[in-house]
Amino acid sequence: MFKLTSLNLNGIRSATTKGVEAWLAQEKPDCICVQEVKAQAPDVAGKFEQLAGLKGHFHFAEKKGYSGVGVYTRHEPSDVLIGFDGGEFDAEGRYVETRFDKPGRKLSIISVYFPSGSSGPERQEAKYRFLDKMYPHLMALKAERDFIVCSDVNIAHKEADLKNWKGNLKNSGFLPEERAWMTQLTTEGGIVDVYRRLQPDTTDACYTWWSNRGQAYAKNVGWRLDYHLATPAVADKARTEHIYKGEKFSDHAPITITYEGLL
């Protein structure tokens, strides 16, 4: 079994002080995709190039303490690609793709951090620009190879994916345009929401993010924002899923899915 985890760290320095490395050493995933590293290369050097024996590959933001993604893996990639749009969003450190190719197999494991639009209209427009670029990118990639995108998508797709859906119909993360993008991706786009393949009916148990306001975590007033999005051949290999809530490393919970015969 290939064990693959995705986690928005909300800062790698913060998450490591809260025990994420000890948890990884215990859980022994083959790979973990991380988002919101919130560090630059000098911050990572000598400290975070490896976590629990997994080697990291990163895309850092130009802005300090902002965004940044990584893939920590037990297996050596055949190639690592940094960035996807060559412009606005590459400067924000949102995409790293690790390839594990061999004769007869082309497979990518990708960590992506989608923008949040919650800070205001300007960032919501940036989020829409990101979606407009990401969709054709994933479609072009799908035509060439299999992949899993592990990502904080910053979108709850359906009513079952957040506690208070009625109160969030006009809020970023649950806007009609964002949800329509997810619907298009998972229908005509042919990309599989792997968690929902394995757990089509869960509601309260599916959440991966909770606001720091009020008692959201204690009351489980959450959102499902973190996804494994895979091409059909890879999604067919998914066997088990687990959202870990035993410890709190960040405002997100790690989501782990096991895949049979992936590598």
Backbone as CSV, one residue per row, in Angstrom:
resi,resn,N_x,N_y,N_z,CA_x,CA_y,CA_z,C_x,C_y,C_z
1,MET,0.838,-1.212,0.000,0.000,0.000,0.000,0.871,1.259,0.000
2,PHE,0.444,2.253,-0.750,1.112,3.549,-0.791,0.272,4.519,0.027
3,LYS,0.868,5.066,1.058,0.160,5.925,2.013,0.494,7.378,1.714
4,LEU,-0.518,8.152,1.341,-0.322,9.534,0.897,-1.159,10.485,1.758
5,THR,-0.493,11.464,2.338,-1.133,12.430,3.236,-1.084,13.827,2.624
6,SER,-2.096,14.624,2.896,-2.079,16.039,2.549,-2.396,16.852,3.801
7,LEU,-1.653,17.943,3.999,-1.863,18.781,5.186,-1.458,20.219,4.908
8,ASN,-2.364,21.131,5.172,-2.012,22.548,5.225,-1.388,22.800,6.595
9,LEU,-0.099,23.158,6.605,0.659,23.291,7.849,0.347,24.571,8.609
10,ASN,-0.124,25.602,7.882,-0.264,26.943,8.471,1.056,27.366,9.120
11,GLY,2.134,27.110,8.383,3.486,27.452,8.857,4.250,26.223,9.300
12,ILE,5.333,25.906,8.593,6.078,24.684,8.925,6.750,24.792,10.287
13,ARG,7.198,25.994,10.628,7.836,26.159,11.940,6.824,25.955,13.060
14,SER,5.621,26.478,12.874,4.566,26.309,13.865,4.157,24.843,13.988
15,ALA,3.946,24.176,12.846,3.466,22.787,12.871,4.486,21.846,13.504
16,THR,5.766,22.118,13.279,6.776,21.237,13.878,6.849,21.422,15.389
17,THR,6.597,22.630,15.873,6.569,22.827,17.333,5.364,22.131,17.957
18,LYS,4.350,21.847,17.141,3.132,21.186,17.636,3.166,19.671,17.415
19,GLY,4.311,19.140,16.964,4.484,17.694,16.940,4.229,16.985,15.635
20,VAL,4.182,17.710,14.512,3.849,17.049,13.251,4.911,16.033,12.826
21,GLU,6.177,16.309,13.128,7.223,15.372,12.702,7.137,14.058,13.482
22,ALA,6.871,14.136,14.770,6.706,12.912,15.570,5.515,12.106,15.070
23,TRP,4.459,12.799,14.692,3.284,12.108,14.154,3.627,11.407,12.842
24,LEU,4.383,12.080,11.965,4.785,11.463,10.703,5.659,10.237,10.939
25,ALA,6.557,10.331,11.913,7.431,9.198,12.235,6.611,8.000,12.701
26,GLN,5.518,8.285,13.369,4.645,7.224,13.863,3.762,6.652,12.755
27,GLU,3.214,7.524,11.925,2.262,7.102,10.888,2.955,6.506,9.659
28,LYS,4.179,6.952,9.396,4.988,6.430,8.294,4.301,6.508,6.919
29,PRO,3.844,7.685,6.519,3.347,7.786,5.142,4.514,7.661,4.158
30,ASP,4.202,7.235,2.948,5.227,7.199,1.904,5.492,8.599,1.366
31,CYS,4.480,9.463,1.510,4.587,10.808,0.949,3.600,11.710,1.679
32,ILE,4.014,12.948,1.928,3.082,13.948,2.449,3.229,15.225,1.641
33,CYS,2.099,15.702,1.124,2.054,16.984,0.425,1.626,18.047,1.430
34,VAL,2.389,19.130,1.488,2.097,20.182,2.458,1.819,21.496,1.738
35,GLN,0.968,22.305,2.340,0.654,23.638,1.833,0.852,24.659,2.959
36,GLU,0.956,25.899,2.563,1.213,27.004,3.497,2.443,26.725,4.365
37,VAL,3.549,26.491,3.691,4.820,26.299,4.392,5.215,27.575,5.136
38,LYS,4.895,28.718,4.534,5.169,30.033,5.132,6.648,30.191,5.496
39,ALA,7.510,29.817,4.569,8.960,29.913,4.787,9.643,30.045,3.435
40,GLN,10.877,30.506,3.464,11.706,30.581,2.271,12.846,29.572,2.386
41,ALA,13.590,29.417,1.294,14.667,28.425,1.254,15.636,28.543,2.430
42,PRO,16.089,29.753,2.807,17.016,29.845,3.944,16.410,29.368,5.265
43,ASP,15.090,29.513,5.414,14.419,29.058,6.644,14.365,27.532,6.717
44,VAL,14.279,26.913,5.558,14.149,25.456,5.484,15.516,24.778,5.571
45,ALA,16.532,25.444,5.015,17.883,24.862,4.939,18.385,24.444,6.322
46,GLY,18.814,23.188,6.411,19.385,22.685,7.650,18.368,22.335,8.718
47,LYS,17.087,22.561,8.431,16.041,22.318,9.432,14.918,21.424,8.917
48,PHE,14.404,21.776,7.760,13.174,21.130,7.294,13.304,20.489,5.916
49,GLU,14.550,20.293,5.431,14.678,19.618,4.129,14.120,18.206,4.192
50,GLN,14.185,17.613,5.384,13.602,16.296,5.605,12.691,16.356,6.836
51,LEU,11.643,15.549,6.787,10.775,15.357,7.947,10.561,13.856,8.119
52,ALA,10.911,13.331,9.269,10.702,11.907,9.584,11.235,10.998,8.485
53,GLY,12.397,11.367,7.949,13.047,10.539,6.937,12.547,10.740,5.518
54,LEU,11.597,11.653,5.314,11.078,11.956,3.986,11.788,13.189,3.436
55,LYS,12.208,13.127,2.178,12.934,14.242,1.561,11.960,15.227,0.927
56,GLY,12.179,16.516,1.200,11.265,17.544,0.725,11.675,18.197,-0.582
57,HIS,10.661,18.534,-1.383,10.823,19.297,-2.627,9.819,20.439,-2.554
58,PHE,10.265,21.670,-2.812,9.467,22.836,-2.442,9.271,23.833,-3.576
59,HIS,8.205,24.614,-3.451,8.004,25.829,-4.233,7.680,26.939,-3.237
60,PHE,8.624,27.829,-3.058,8.474,28.898,-2.073,7.903,30.152,-2.729
61,ALA,7.146,30.919,-1.947,6.654,32.218,-2.410,7.770,33.244,-2.345
62,GLU,7.668,34.248,-3.187,8.632,35.356,-3.138,8.424,36.187,-1.871
63,LYS,7.185,36.322,-1.455,6.844,37.097,-0.267,7.163,36.284,0.988
64,LYS,7.827,36.883,1.929,8.225,36.168,3.143,7.011,35.803,3.999
65,GLY,7.076,34.599,4.591,6.030,34.167,5.510,4.691,33.937,4.867
66,TYR,4.699,33.588,3.566,3.449,33.515,2.807,3.434,32.249,1.952
67,SER,2.306,31.578,1.926,2.044,30.480,1.006,3.169,29.433,1.034
68,GLY,3.556,28.917,-0.116,4.606,27.903,-0.204,4.055,26.490,-0.068
69,VAL,4.543,25.589,-0.915,4.096,24.202,-0.902,5.298,23.270,-0.949
70,GLY,5.059,22.015,-0.585,6.130,21.033,-0.623,5.581,19.623,-0.771
71,VAL,6.449,18.735,-1.246,6.166,17.299,-1.270,7.327,16.601,-0.576
72,TYR,7.030,15.938,0.523,8.020,15.107,1.214,7.770,13.662,0.803
73,THR,8.822,12.981,0.323,8.616,11.652,-0.209,9.722,10.681,0.190
74,ARG,9.323,9.434,0.382,10.267,8.353,0.686,10.943,7.848,-0.586
75,HIS,10.268,8.044,-1.720,10.767,7.575,-3.012,11.369,8.740,-3.784
76,GLU,12.470,8.515,-4.457,13.130,9.579,-5.215,12.362,9.845,-6.505
77,PRO,11.940,11.082,-6.741,11.220,11.382,-7.987,12.151,11.286,-9.201
78,SER,11.554,10.969,-10.334,12.319,11.013,-11.584,12.464,12.448,-12.081
79,ASP,11.577,13.339,-11.627,11.653,14.753,-12.003,10.824,15.565,-11.006
80,VAL,11.180,16.829,-10.854,10.434,17.748,-10.002,10.174,19.019,-10.796
81,LEU,8.912,19.421,-10.894,8.527,20.632,-11.613,7.999,21.655,-10.612
82,ILE,8.500,22.871,-10.734,8.134,23.954,-9.822,7.305,24.977,-10.581
83,GLY,6.082,25.222,-10.108,5.238,26.231,-10.724,4.467,25.695,-11.912
84,PHE,3.425,26.452,-12.317,2.597,25.992,-13.431,2.156,27.101,-14.380
85,ASP,2.176,28.365,-13.936,1.638,29.410,-14.810,2.682,30.401,-15.298
86,GLY,3.874,30.325,-14.748,4.950,31.200,-15.217,4.764,32.661,-14.885
87,GLY,3.884,32.965,-13.943,3.625,34.370,-13.655,3.107,34.614,-12.264
88,GLU,1.901,35.182,-12.202,1.313,35.664,-10.953,1.338,34.619,-9.841
89,PHE,0.922,33.403,-10.140,0.760,32.419,-9.076,2.040,31.643,-8.790
90,ASP,2.923,31.588,-9.760,4.234,31.008,-9.464,4.997,31.883,-8.478
91,ALA,4.789,33.186,-8.552,5.431,34.098,-7.596,4.902,33.873,-6.177
92,GLU,3.711,33.274,-6.077,3.104,33.029,-4.770,3.421,31.644,-4.221
93,GLY,4.173,30.838,-4.962,4.611,29.537,-4.446,3.466,28.572,-4.181
94,ARG,2.747,28.189,-5.251,1.517,27.421,-5.071,1.514,26.035,-5.719
95,TYR,2.619,25.615,-6.374,2.550,24.368,-7.148,3.904,23.689,-7.201
96,VAL,3.958,22.459,-6.723,5.152,21.621,-6.931,4.679,20.230,-7.347
97,GLU,5.274,19.724,-8.420,4.886,18.434,-9.004,6.074,17.487,-8.975
98,THR,5.900,16.367,-8.304,6.926,15.327,-8.290,6.469,14.205,-9.224
99,ARG,7.378,13.812,-10.112,7.045,12.772,-11.091,7.765,11.468,-10.736
100,PHE,7.046,10.384,-10.898,7.585,9.051,-10.616,7.349,8.187,-11.852
101,ASP,8.176,8.422,-12.858,7.991,7.764,-14.147,8.932,6.574,-14.301
102,LYS,8.425,5.568,-14.947,9.237,4.428,-15.350,8.580,3.851,-16.603
103,PRO,9.228,2.942,-17.318,8.600,2.401,-18.532,7.203,1.871,-18.265
104,GLY,6.247,2.368,-19.031,4.871,1.929,-18.875,4.073,2.677,-17.834
105,ARG,4.696,3.631,-17.144,3.972,4.381,-16.118,4.411,5.837,-16.080
106,LYS,3.457,6.742,-16.143,3.698,8.165,-15.923,2.779,8.607,-14.792
107,LEU,3.378,8.986,-13.667,2.597,9.343,-12.481,3.179,10.586,-11.826
108,SER,2.316,11.533,-11.501,2.706,12.725,-10.756,1.950,12.794,-9.434
109,ILE,2.661,13.210,-8.389,2.038,13.573,-7.113,2.319,15.059,-6.925
110,ILE,1.252,15.826,-6.784,1.341,17.284,-6.865,0.758,17.915,-5.609
111,SER,1.483,18.886,-5.054,0.954,19.673,-3.942,0.591,21.058,-4.459
112,VAL,-0.662,21.445,-4.249,-1.162,22.735,-4.745,-1.883,23.460,-3.612
113,TYR,-1.636,24.744,-3.515,-2.343,25.587,-2.553,-3.164,26.611,-3.320
114,PHE,-4.473,26.404,-3.367,-5.376,27.328,-4.053,-5.510,28.605,-3.225
115,PRO,-5.641,29.751,-3.865,-5.813,30.999,-3.119,-7.108,31.012,-2.311
116,SER,-7.079,31.747,-1.227,-8.289,32.060,-0.477,-8.803,33.420,-0.943
117,GLY,-10.117,33.541,-1.018,-10.692,34.835,-1.388,-11.345,35.532,-0.226
118,SER,-11.125,35.023,0.984,-11.893,35.507,2.136,-11.463,36.889,2.622
119,SER,-10.285,37.358,2.209,-9.819,38.662,2.708,-10.437,39.831,1.958
120,GLY,-11.122,39.566,0.835,-11.783,40.657,0.137,-11.906,40.421,-1.353
121,PRO,-12.597,41.329,-2.056,-12.885,41.161,-3.486,-11.633,40.991,-4.352
122,GLU,-10.556,41.677,-4.014,-9.337,41.596,-4.829,-8.775,40.173,-4.832
123,ARG,-8.743,39.565,-3.659,-8.219,38.195,-3.596,-9.220,37.191,-4.170
124,GLN,-10.503,37.492,-4.094,-11.490,36.611,-4.715,-11.306,36.611,-6.234
125,GLU,-11.030,37.771,-6.786,-10.770,37.844,-8.231,-9.497,37.072,-8.582
126,ALA,-8.489,37.158,-7.726,-7.260,36.382,-7.951,-7.575,34.886,-7.906
127,LYS,-8.451,34.497,-7.001,-8.845,33.089,-6.902,-9.504,32.629,-8.199
128,TYR,-10.378,33.454,-8.753,-11.021,33.099,-10.020,-9.985,32.994,-11.150
129,ARG,-9.003,33.893,-11.161,-7.948,33.807,-12.179,-7.172,32.507,-12.036
130,PHE,-6.921,32.120,-10.789,-6.215,30.865,-10.526,-7.022,29.680,-11.059
131,LEU,-8.310,29.652,-10.758,-9.167,28.561,-11.232,-9.181,28.501,-12.758
132,ASP,-9.223,29.685,-13.393,-9.242,29.749,-14.858,-7.961,29.184,-15.469
133,LYS,-6.851,29.276,-14.743,-5.587,28.736,-15.249,-5.390,27.272,-14.850
134,MET,-5.857,26.912,-13.677,-5.617,25.558,-13.187,-6.406,24.510,-13.964
135,TYR,-7.618,24.837,-14.349,-8.433,23.833,-15.042,-7.773,23.349,-16.342
136,PRO,-7.423,24.248,-17.268,-6.786,23.754,-18.493,-5.433,23.099,-18.234
137,HIS,-4.735,23.562,-17.205,-3.461,22.921,-16.859,-3.684,21.459,-16.485
138,LEU,-4.675,21.201,-15.643,-4.947,19.828,-15.225,-5.472,18.982,-16.382
139,MET,-6.248,19.582,-17.258,-6.750,18.828,-18.416,-5.607,18.442,-19.360
140,ALA,-4.674,19.355,-19.569,-3.516,19.046,-20.425,-2.659,17.960,-19.784
141,LEU,-2.495,18.051,-18.478,-1.702,17.049,-17.754,-2.374,15.679,-17.827
142,LYS,-3.689,15.669,-17.664,-4.455,14.411,-17.693,-4.324,13.713,-19.042
143,ALA,-4.155,14.483,-20.092,-4.006,13.893,-21.425,-2.667,13.159,-21.578
144,GLU,-1.717,13.471,-20.690,-0.375,12.919,-20.811,-0.016,11.898,-19.746
145,ARG,-0.632,12.013,-18.554,-0.164,11.191,-17.431,-1.230,11.075,-16.347
146,ASP,-1.045,10.111,-15.477,-1.886,10.004,-14.288,-1.330,10.901,-13.188
147,PHE,-2.192,11.344,-12.301,-1.721,12.196,-11.199,-2.683,12.160,-10.027
148,ILE,-2.142,12.590,-8.886,-2.948,12.938,-7.715,-2.556,14.359,-7.326
149,VAL,-3.535,15.226,-7.244,-3.336,16.561,-6.690,-3.775,16.513,-5.231
150,CYS,-2.842,16.764,-4.322,-3.165,16.931,-2.902,-3.200,18.418,-2.626
151,SER,-4.299,18.887,-2.086,-4.457,20.336,-2.089,-5.420,20.845,-1.037
152,ASP,-5.069,22.016,-0.479,-6.049,22.862,0.174,-6.678,23.676,-0.952
153,VAL,-7.855,23.243,-1.389,-8.525,23.865,-2.530,-9.252,25.155,-2.127
154,ASN,-9.497,25.319,-0.831,-10.221,26.487,-0.329,-11.622,26.593,-0.925
155,ILE,-12.198,25.416,-1.253,-13.584,25.354,-1.720,-14.247,24.145,-1.069
156,ALA,-15.396,24.361,-0.456,-16.253,23.258,-0.030,-17.234,23.016,-1.170
157,HIS,-17.193,21.829,-1.739,-17.914,21.608,-2.996,-19.431,21.569,-2.812
158,LYS,-19.903,20.785,-1.868,-21.341,20.569,-1.745,-21.820,20.851,-0.317
159,GLU,-23.124,20.845,-0.129,-23.694,21.166,1.179,-23.173,20.245,2.268
160,ALA,-22.888,18.993,1.925,-22.384,18.030,2.913,-20.962,18.338,3.346
161,ASP,-20.308,19.282,2.654,-18.889,19.556,2.894,-18.622,20.689,3.877
162,LEU,-19.663,21.231,4.476,-19.466,22.213,5.543,-20.694,22.210,6.440
163,LYS,-20.459,22.586,7.682,-21.530,22.516,8.689,-22.643,23.518,8.401
164,ASN,-22.254,24.770,8.261,-23.234,25.853,8.154,-23.338,26.319,6.706
165,TRP,-23.822,25.453,5.829,-23.836,25.808,4.410,-24.824,26.932,4.092
166,LYS,-25.947,26.965,4.779,-26.938,28.013,4.502,-26.395,29.401,4.818
167,GLY,-25.577,29.487,5.872,-25.018,30.778,6.268,-23.808,31.197,5.467
168,ASN,-23.339,30.315,4.560,-22.112,30.611,3.811,-22.316,30.700,2.303
169,LEU,-23.568,30.798,1.879,-23.864,30.818,0.447,-23.243,32.010,-0.281
170,LYS,-22.982,33.086,0.456,-22.394,34.279,-0.169,-20.955,34.515,0.277
171,ASN,-20.353,33.493,0.899,-18.978,33.634,1.404,-17.980,32.862,0.547
172,SER,-16.780,33.433,0.446,-15.716,32.769,-0.300,-15.493,31.367,0.249
173,GLY,-15.311,30.433,-0.664,-15.157,29.039,-0.297,-16.406,28.223,-0.548
174,PHE,-17.555,28.927,-0.678,-18.810,28.228,-0.967,-19.662,29.028,-1.963
175,LEU,-18.990,29.863,-2.751,-19.708,30.658,-3.744,-20.117,29.792,-4.933
176,PRO,-21.215,30.126,-5.587,-21.694,29.303,-6.714,-20.642,29.083,-7.799
177,GLU,-19.868,30.126,-8.106,-18.860,29.999,-9.171,-17.759,29.021,-8.783
178,GLU,-17.372,29.043,-7.512,-16.330,28.128,-7.032,-16.832,26.691,-7.056
179,ARG,-18.037,26.495,-6.574,-18.615,25.152,-6.541,-18.845,24.620,-7.949
180,ALA,-19.230,25.508,-8.871,-19.416,25.099,-10.271,-18.091,24.642,-10.875
181,TRP,-17.001,25.295,-10.482,-15.668,24.881,-10.963,-15.358,23.461,-10.503
182,MET,-15.636,23.168,-9.238,-15.411,21.826,-8.717,-16.305,20.806,-9.424
183,THR,-17.543,21.188,-9.681,-18.460,20.283,-10.382,-17.944,19.980,-11.783
184,GLN,-17.505,21.017,-12.482,-16.969,20.804,-13.831,-15.745,19.894,-13.800
185,LEU,-14.855,20.142,-12.834,-13.632,19.342,-12.728,-13.951,17.865,-12.522
186,THR,-14.968,17.599,-11.691,-15.255,16.216,-11.302,-16.332,15.555,-12.165
187,THR,-16.827,16.264,-13.163,-17.780,15.642,-14.096,-17.138,15.605,-15.481
188,GLU,-17.320,16.646,-16.277,-16.760,16.618,-17.628,-15.233,16.612,-17.617
189,GLY,-14.626,17.135,-16.547,-13.166,17.110,-16.439,-12.601,15.735,-16.135
190,GLY,-13.438,14.856,-15.603,-13.026,13.479,-15.376,-12.081,13.258,-14.214
191,ILE,-11.949,14.257,-13.326,-11.073,14.123,-12.160,-11.910,13.636,-10.975
192,VAL,-11.357,12.726,-10.195,-12.104,12.091,-9.116,-11.755,12.716,-7.761
193,ASP,-12.770,13.092,-7.013,-12.633,13.500,-5.620,-12.526,12.195,-4.814
194,VAL,-11.299,11.812,-4.462,-11.051,10.460,-3.963,-11.744,10.208,-2.621
195,TYR,-11.720,11.199,-1.741,-12.395,11.017,-0.462,-13.871,10.680,-0.673
196,ARG,-14.521,11.426,-1.577,-15.942,11.190,-1.824,-16.181,9.862,-2.554
197,ARG,-15.206,9.383,-3.290,-15.320,8.048,-3.883,-15.411,7.003,-2.764
198,LEU,-14.606,7.196,-1.719,-14.566,6.231,-0.621,-15.648,6.476,0.419
199,GLN,-16.010,7.745,0.603,-16.998,8.119,1.623,-18.041,9.049,0.998
200,PRO,-18.972,8.490,0.232,-19.907,9.360,-0.490,-20.927,10.081,0.386
201,ASP,-21.149,9.602,1.602,-22.274,10.119,2.383,-21.907,10.847,3.669
202,THR,-20.627,10.887,4.051,-20.307,11.484,5.343,-20.516,12.994,5.337
203,THR,-20.873,13.513,6.499,-21.036,14.961,6.656,-20.079,15.457,7.732
204,ASP,-20.474,15.391,8.995,-19.656,15.961,10.070,-18.248,15.366,10.152
205,ALA,-18.079,14.125,9.735,-16.769,13.469,9.832,-15.812,13.885,8.726
206,CYS,-16.308,14.604,7.721,-15.487,14.899,6.541,-14.665,16.175,6.667
207,TYR,-14.901,16.983,7.698,-14.291,18.311,7.754,-12.779,18.225,7.960
208,THR,-12.064,19.159,7.328,-10.600,19.220,7.469,-10.110,20.593,7.921
209,TRP,-11.014,21.564,8.055,-10.614,22.910,8.487,-11.692,23.492,9.384
210,TRP,-11.222,24.216,10.408,-12.112,24.896,11.354,-11.592,26.297,11.593
211,SER,-12.476,27.249,11.614,-12.112,28.626,11.935,-11.556,28.702,13.355
212,ASN,-10.650,29.640,13.556,-10.137,29.881,14.910,-11.098,30.733,15.736
213,ARG,-12.161,31.195,15.120,-13.130,32.037,15.828,-14.100,31.173,16.627
214,GLY,-14.524,31.698,17.752,-15.525,31.011,18.559,-15.049,29.634,19.000
215,GLN,-15.955,28.705,19.013,-15.661,27.328,19.424,-15.827,26.373,18.230
216,ALA,-15.382,26.836,17.049,-15.629,26.074,15.820,-15.071,24.656,15.899
217,TYR,-13.838,24.516,16.399,-13.235,23.184,16.455,-13.939,22.311,17.497
218,ALA,-14.165,22.890,18.674,-14.818,22.132,19.758,-16.219,21.669,19.358
219,LYS,-16.902,22.504,18.583,-18.270,22.172,18.162,-18.314,21.483,16.792
220,ASN,-17.134,21.277,16.213,-16.998,20.663,14.885,-17.792,21.422,13.817
221,VAL,-17.712,22.748,13.890,-18.308,23.582,12.838,-17.224,23.775,11.778
222,GLY,-17.099,22.789,10.893,-15.961,22.752,9.980,-16.335,22.795,8.519
223,TRP,-15.274,22.756,7.710,-15.378,22.729,6.253,-14.464,21.622,5.722
224,ARG,-14.843,21.005,4.631,-13.937,20.107,3.920,-13.273,20.906,2.799
225,LEU,-12.041,21.314,3.055,-11.297,22.131,2.091,-10.114,21.393,1.478
226,ASP,-9.735,20.248,2.059,-8.512,19.543,1.661,-8.866,18.266,0.908
227,TYR,-8.261,18.095,-0.249,-8.685,17.065,-1.187,-7.515,16.243,-1.724
228,HIS,-7.825,15.007,-2.126,-7.034,14.250,-3.094,-7.865,14.251,-4.379
229,LEU,-7.335,14.826,-5.428,-8.022,14.871,-6.727,-7.183,14.074,-7.718
230,ALA,-7.739,13.001,-8.268,-6.926,12.053,-9.029,-7.558,11.696,-10.365
231,THR,-6.695,11.302,-11.290,-7.177,10.727,-12.537,-7.843,9.387,-12.228
232,PRO,-8.779,8.949,-13.066,-9.574,7.762,-12.737,-8.757,6.500,-12.454
233,ALA,-7.703,6.258,-13.217,-6.910,5.039,-13.020,-6.262,5.015,-11.643
234,VAL,-5.848,6.185,-11.152,-5.259,6.282,-9.809,-6.346,6.185,-8.752
235,ALA,-7.443,6.884,-8.953,-8.538,6.860,-7.985,-9.054,5.439,-7.765
236,ASP,-9.014,4.622,-8.803,-9.462,3.231,-8.684,-8.590,2.418,-7.729
237,LYS,-7.394,2.910,-7.447,-6.470,2.202,-6.545,-6.668,2.594,-5.082
238,ALA,-7.497,3.617,-4.834,-7.713,4.097,-3.457,-8.470,3.054,-2.641
239,ARG,-7.993,2.813,-1.420,-8.595,1.767,-0.590,-9.137,2.279,0.746
240,THR,-8.390,3.135,1.428,-8.833,3.616,2.741,-8.570,5.111,2.860
241,GLU,-9.364,5.764,3.711,-9.174,7.194,3.974,-9.214,7.431,5.476
242,HIS,-8.511,8.466,5.921,-8.547,8.819,7.340,-8.225,10.296,7.498
243,ILE,-9.079,11.000,8.225,-8.810,12.393,8.605,-8.425,12.365,10.069
244,TYR,-7.193,12.769,10.360,-6.647,12.631,11.713,-6.961,13.863,12.555
245,LYS,-7.638,13.635,13.682,-8.028,14.736,14.568,-7.545,14.511,15.999
246,GLY,-6.627,13.545,16.162,-6.124,13.241,17.497,-5.237,14.324,18.072
247,GLU,-4.547,15.049,17.195,-3.721,16.192,17.599,-3.989,17.315,16.614
248,LYS,-3.671,18.540,17.039,-3.943,19.703,16.191,-2.612,20.362,15.833
249,PHE,-2.140,20.108,14.628,-0.873,20.689,14.173,-1.079,22.047,13.523
250,SER,-2.310,22.346,13.141,-2.629,23.524,12.347,-4.131,23.734,12.442
251,ASP,-4.671,24.709,11.721,-6.130,24.850,11.677,-6.758,23.861,10.691
252,HIS,-5.906,23.083,10.002,-6.357,22.002,9.121,-5.989,20.661,9.740
253,ALA,-6.719,19.628,9.368,-6.384,18.257,9.768,-5.764,17.529,8.583
254,PRO,-4.797,16.642,8.843,-4.229,15.856,7.744,-5.219,14.812,7.225
255,ILE,-5.284,14.680,5.918,-6.091,13.643,5.299,-5.175,12.653,4.598
256,THR,-5.315,11.381,4.959,-4.469,10.316,4.422,-5.317,9.313,3.663
257,ILE,-4.869,8.974,2.464,-5.528,7.937,1.661,-4.481,6.918,1.256
258,THR,-4.817,5.643,1.356,-3.916,4.589,0.903,-4.345,4.121,-0.493
259,TYR,-3.324,3.878,-1.327,-3.530,3.437,-2.703,-2.801,2.114,-2.912
260,GLU,-3.472,1.173,-3.512,-2.867,-0.142,-3.742,-2.106,-0.136,-5.072
261,GLY,-0.847,-0.565,-5.020,-0.065,-0.732,-6.235,0.233,0.557,-6.974
262,LEU,0.393,1.649,-6.245,0.603,2.939,-6.901,2.032,3.092,-7.415
263,LEU,3.006,2.791,-6.542,4.418,2.881,-6.955,5.059,1.501,-6.833
